[in-house]
């Protein structure tokens, strides 16, 4: 009997500073787009002003300002969520990475 393997939950980090509401909105858009593509995802929002210590193991990191260096996963500029231009393209880019 062949069983279908359980899909791994992908992990996304959205990290920024005083743009907490924007990061929450971005998380919701990513979660919704992943749901539509049947991708299990856990999106964590992290305030870098509160703590600069970030756990590892993320599949994608979205930074609202330049912070991360030498990460093992893709790090994407989150400014489109702040300026509200290119949001759809950014969400699509993240979901495409997660679908691999």
C-alpha positions, 0 to 999 in steps of 0.5 A: 500500500502506497501512502502519500507523504505528509507535506512539510510545513514551510516556515516564513519569517517577517522581520521588521521594526515599527511596522507591526501592523504592516507585517501582520497584513503581509503574513495574512496575505502570504497565508492566504496565497499559500492556502490557495496553493495548498502549501502548509505554512507557518508565518512568524512576525518578529520585531527586531527592535525588541530582540535581534535574536532570531531562530533558524530553520526558516524557508524564507525571510522577509526583511522590512529593512536591511538586517540579515546577512549570510542566511541559509534561506532566501532573504527578500526585501519586504518594502513592497508591503510598506509602500503598497506597490508590488505586493502581489508580485512579492507574495507570488515570489514567496509562494513560488519559493515555498512551493519548491 
